[in-house]
Amino acid sequence: MAIRQNKKEIVLEFVDKIYEELKLKYSEDAGIKNVLYHLAENGLIDPKQLRDYMVISDYSKIIKENAGHKTFTFMDLSIKYEISDRTAQTIVYRGKHKFNNENNIR
């Protein structure tokens, strides 16, 4: 069964709820780092999704440093994130679409 995108109203309700939690914890001065840490700390950001996002994010940066050598790039990613080369490839090639807006909010 495919995962459906959340309705915009549900996303906005979620944002309001998290905002209230953060106000209690950090007052009105919660920065984006506090918000992201709060979400990760409370399990609202899946550790695997967080890792996958970082792998995809680092891919383009590292491939420039490696002058386009994909083998070295995937080796670097696998060392940094303690995953196999094949897992790094799978994350990059199959996971990019997960981080587009149109795939998450309808």
N, C-alpha and C positions, 0 to 999 in steps of 0.2 A: 504494500500500500504506500503510495507516494505521500510525502509530507506536503501539506498545503501551506501556502503563505498565510500569514496572519492578516486579519483585516486591519485597516488603518486605525479604527476606533480602539481595538484591543491594544495595539502598539502604543497609542496615546495614553490609554489607561495605565499600562505598564510603566510608562515614563513618569506619570504623575505619582504612582506608588513608590517607585525607586527614589524620586525626588524627595518625597516625604521622609523616607528612611534615611536618606543622606542628610537632610536638614537636622534630624535628631542626632545623628552621629557626628557631623562635622560643622553644624550650623549652616549659615548661608554661604560660607566661604569654600565650599567643596569645589575643588578644581577637577578637571577632566581625569587626572591621574587618580584622584580619590574615587571617582565614579567607576573607572575601569577596575581598580583594585577591589572595590566593594562588590562588583558583579562577579569577578573571578573568585573572590573569597567566599561568597555565598553560593557558589556552584551554578550561577546563572550563565556563566560562560564555560562551556564544556572544555576541559583541559586539552582534549584532542583537537577540538576546533581552534582553540587558541594556538596550539602548536602548528596546525596546518596553515593558519593565516600567516604566522611568522615565517614558515618555510617558503610559502609563495611570495611573501614580501621580500625575503632575503634572496630569492632566486635571481631576480632581475639585477639586484645590486651586485651579487657575487659573480654573475656571468660576465658583467662588464670588467671586473677585476681579472677574470681568467681569460680574457680576450676571446670569448665565445666558445671555449672548450667545455662542452656540456658534461663530459665525464668528470673533469676536475670539479666542476660546480656541484654535481650531485655528491661527489665524495666529500667536499667541504660541508655541504648541508647535512650529510649523514653523520659526520663527526660532531658537528655542533649540536645537533638534536638527538644524538645517540639512537639513530634509526639506520636501517639498511639503505644502500644506494637505490634499490628497487622501490622501497617505500617512499623515498624522497621523490623519485620519478612519478610514482602513482599520485602522490599528493599534488605535485605541480601540474601534471597533465589532466587529471580527472577532477581536481578540486577547484580550479580557477573559477568556474561558473558559480560556485556556491557563494561567492563574495560579491555578486552583483546585486544592486538594489532590486531590480525587477524579479529576481528569484526569491526575495524574502518578504516583500510587502506588496500587497495588491491593492 
